[in-house]
């Protein structure tokens, strides 16, 4: 691995990345479900915040 910064690890494949960041391969589906739930919740929250902001603005004259 050619790196200009020796303090950075040389990671060559995905398995090393998983171990480097202490992910557990057995929790894949739980992690995927958690990310999907966060995605949906934040999009719904953003929609309601935008809806509220547009509803309270006065348009026109």
TIRO-2110 file (N, C-alpha, C; in Angstrom, 1 decimal):
// TIRO-2110
0.8, -1.2, 0.0, N, 1, A
0.0, 0.0, 0.0, CA, 1, A
0.9, 1.2, 0.0, C, 1, A
0.7, 2.1, -1.0, N, 2, A
1.5, 3.3, -1.0, CA, 2, A
0.7, 4.5, -0.4, C, 2, A
1.2, 5.0, 0.7, N, 3, A
0.6, 6.1, 1.4, CA, 3, A
1.6, 7.1, 1.8, C, 3, A
1.2, 8.4, 1.7, N, 4, A
2.1, 9.5, 2.0, CA, 4, A
2.0, 9.8, 3.5, C, 4, A
1.0, 9.2, 4.2, N, 5, A
0.8, 9.4, 5.6, CA, 5, A
0.9, 8.1, 6.3, C, 5, A
2.0, 7.8, 7.0, N, 6, A
2.2, 6.5, 7.6, CA, 6, A
1.3, 6.2, 8.8, C, 6, A
0.7, 7.2, 9.4, N, 7, A
-0.2, 6.9, 10.6, CA, 7, A
-1.5, 6.4, 10.1, C, 7, A
-1.9, 6.5, 8.8, N, 8, A
-3.1, 5.9, 8.3, CA, 8, A
-3.0, 4.5, 8.0, C, 8, A
-4.0, 3.7, 8.4, N, 9, A
-3.9, 2.2, 8.1, CA, 9, A
-4.0, 1.9, 6.6, C, 9, A
-3.4, 0.9, 6.2, N, 10, A
-3.5, 0.4, 4.8, CA, 10, A
-4.6, -0.6, 4.7, C, 10, A
-5.7, -0.2, 4.2, N, 11, A
-6.9, -1.1, 4.1, CA, 11, A
-7.0, -1.6, 2.6, C, 11, A
-7.0, -2.9, 2.4, N, 12, A
-7.0, -3.4, 1.0, CA, 12, A
-8.4, -4.0, 0.6, C, 12, A
-9.2, -4.4, 1.6, N, 13, A
-10.5, -4.9, 1.2, CA, 13, A
-11.6, -4.6, 2.2, C, 13, A
-12.8, -4.9, 1.9, N, 14, A
-13.9, -4.6, 2.8, CA, 14, A
-13.9, -5.2, 4.1, C, 14, A
-13.4, -6.5, 4.2, N, 15, A
-13.4, -7.2, 5.5, CA, 15, A
-12.5, -6.4, 6.5, C, 15, A
-11.4, -5.9, 6.0, N, 16, A
-10.5, -5.1, 6.9, CA, 16, A
-11.2, -3.8, 7.3, C, 16, A
-12.0, -3.2, 6.5, N, 17, A
-12.7, -2.0, 6.9, CA, 17, A
-13.7, -2.4, 8.0, C, 17, A
-14.4, -3.5, 7.9, N, 18, A
-15.4, -3.9, 8.9, CA, 18, A
-14.7, -4.1, 10.2, C, 18, A
-13.6, -4.8, 10.2, N, 19, A
-12.8, -5.0, 11.4, CA, 19, A
-12.2, -3.8, 12.0, C, 19, A
-11.8, -2.9, 11.1, N, 20, A
-11.1, -1.6, 11.5, CA, 20, A
-12.1, -0.8, 12.3, C, 20, A
-13.4, -0.7, 11.9, N, 21, A
-14.4, 0.1, 12.5, CA, 21, A
-15.2, -0.7, 13.5, C, 21, A
-14.9, -1.9, 13.8, N, 22, A
-15.5, -2.8, 14.8, CA, 22, A
-17.0, -3.0, 14.5, C, 22, A
-17.3, -3.2, 13.2, N, 23, A
-18.7, -3.6, 12.9, CA, 23, A
-18.8, -5.1, 13.0, C, 23, A
-20.0, -5.6, 13.4, N, 24, A
-20.3, -7.0, 13.5, CA, 24, A
-21.0, -7.4, 12.3, C, 24, A
-20.5, -8.4, 11.6, N, 25, A
-21.2, -8.9, 10.4, CA, 25, A
-22.5, -9.6, 10.7, C, 25, A
-22.7, -10.0, 11.9, N, 26, A
-23.9, -10.7, 12.3, CA, 26, A
-25.1, -9.7, 12.4, C, 26, A
-24.8, -8.5, 12.6, N, 27, A
-25.9, -7.5, 12.8, CA, 27, A
-26.2, -6.8, 11.5, C, 27, A
-25.9, -7.4, 10.3, N, 28, A
-26.2, -6.7, 9.0, CA, 28, A
-27.6, -6.3, 8.8, C, 28, A
-28.5, -7.2, 9.0, N, 29, A
-29.9, -6.9, 8.8, CA, 29, A
-30.5, -5.9, 9.8, C, 29, A
-30.1, -6.0, 11.0, N, 30, A
-30.5, -5.1, 12.0, CA, 30, A
-30.0, -3.7, 11.7, C, 30, A
-28.7, -3.6, 11.3, N, 31, A
-28.1, -2.3, 10.9, CA, 31, A
-28.8, -1.7, 9.7, C, 31, A
-29.2, -2.5, 8.7, N, 32, A
-29.9, -2.1, 7.5, CA, 32, A
-31.3, -1.6, 7.9, C, 32, A
-32.0, -2.3, 8.7, N, 33, A
-33.3, -1.9, 9.2, CA, 33, A
-33.2, -0.6, 9.9, C, 33, A
-32.2, -0.5, 10.8, N, 34, A
-32.1, 0.8, 11.6, CA, 34, A
-31.8, 2.0, 10.6, C, 34, A
-31.0, 1.8, 9.6, N, 35, A
-30.7, 2.9, 8.7, CA, 35, A
-32.0, 3.2, 7.9, C, 35, A
-32.8, 2.2, 7.5, N, 36, A
-34.0, 2.5, 6.8, CA, 36, A
-35.0, 3.3, 7.7, C, 36, A
-35.1, 2.9, 8.9, N, 37, A
-36.0, 3.6, 9.8, CA, 37, A
-35.6, 5.0, 10.0, C, 37, A
-34.3, 5.3, 10.2, N, 38, A
-33.8, 6.6, 10.3, CA, 38, A
-34.1, 7.4, 9.1, C, 38, A
-33.9, 6.8, 7.9, N, 39, A
-34.1, 7.5, 6.6, CA, 39, A
-35.6, 8.0, 6.6, C, 39, A
-36.5, 7.1, 6.9, N, 40, A
-37.9, 7.4, 6.8, CA, 40, A
-38.3, 8.4, 7.8, C, 40, A
-37.8, 8.3, 9.1, N, 41, A
-38.2, 9.3, 10.1, CA, 41, A
-37.7, 10.6, 9.8, C, 41, A
-36.4, 10.8, 9.3, N, 42, A
-35.9, 12.1, 9.0, CA, 42, A
-36.6, 12.7, 7.8, C, 42, A
-37.0, 11.9, 6.8, N, 43, A
-37.7, 12.5, 5.7, CA, 43, A
-39.1, 12.9, 6.1, C, 43, A
-39.8, 12.2, 6.9, N, 44, A
-41.1, 12.6, 7.4, CA, 44, A
-41.0, 13.9, 8.3, C, 44, A
-40.0, 13.9, 9.1, N, 45, A
-39.8, 15.1, 9.9, CA, 45, A
-39.5, 16.3, 9.0, C, 45, A
-38.6, 16.2, 8.0, N, 46, A
-38.3, 17.2, 7.1, CA, 46, A
-39.6, 17.7, 6.3, C, 46, A
-40.4, 16.7, 5.9, N, 47, A
-41.6, 17.1, 5.2, CA, 47, A
-42.5, 17.9, 6.1, C, 47, A
-42.7, 17.5, 7.3, N, 48, A
-43.6, 18.3, 8.2, CA, 48, A
-43.1, 19.6, 8.5, C, 48, A
-41.8, 19.7, 8.7, N, 49, A
-41.2, 21.1, 9.0, CA, 49, A
-41.4, 22.0, 7.7, C, 49, A
-41.2, 21.5, 6.5, N, 50, A
-41.4, 22.2, 5.3, CA, 50, A
-42.8, 22.6, 5.2, C, 50, A
-43.7, 21.6, 5.4, N, 51, A
-45.2, 21.9, 5.3, CA, 51, A
-45.6, 23.0, 6.3, C, 51, A
-45.1, 22.9, 7.5, N, 52, A
-45.4, 23.9, 8.5, CA, 52, A
-44.9, 25.3, 8.1, C, 52, A
-43.7, 25.3, 7.6, N, 53, A
-43.2, 26.6, 7.2, CA, 53, A
-43.9, 27.2, 6.0, C, 53, A
-44.3, 26.4, 5.0, N, 54, A
-45.1, 26.9, 3.9, CA, 54, A
-46.5, 27.3, 4.3, C, 54, A
-47.1, 26.6, 5.2, N, 55, A
-48.4, 26.9, 5.7, CA, 55, A
-48.5, 28.2, 6.4, C, 55, A
-47.5, 28.6, 7.1, N, 56, A
-47.5, 29.8, 7.9, CA, 56, A
-47.1, 31.0, 7.1, C, 56, A
-46.5, 30.9, 6.0, N, 57, A
-46.1, 32.0, 5.2, CA, 57, A
-47.3, 32.6, 4.4, C, 57, A
-47.3, 33.9, 4.3, N, 58, A
-48.4, 34.5, 3.6, CA, 58, A
-47.9, 34.7, 2.1, C, 58, A
-48.6, 34.2, 1.2, N, 59, A
-48.3, 34.3, -0.2, CA, 59, A
-49.2, 35.4, -0.8, C, 59, A
-48.7, 36.0, -1.9, N, 60, A
-49.5, 37.0, -2.6, CA, 60, A
-49.5, 38.3, -1.9, C, 60, A
-50.6, 39.1, -2.2, N, 61, A
-50.6, 40.5, -1.7, CA, 61, A
-51.3, 40.6, -0.3, C, 61, A
END
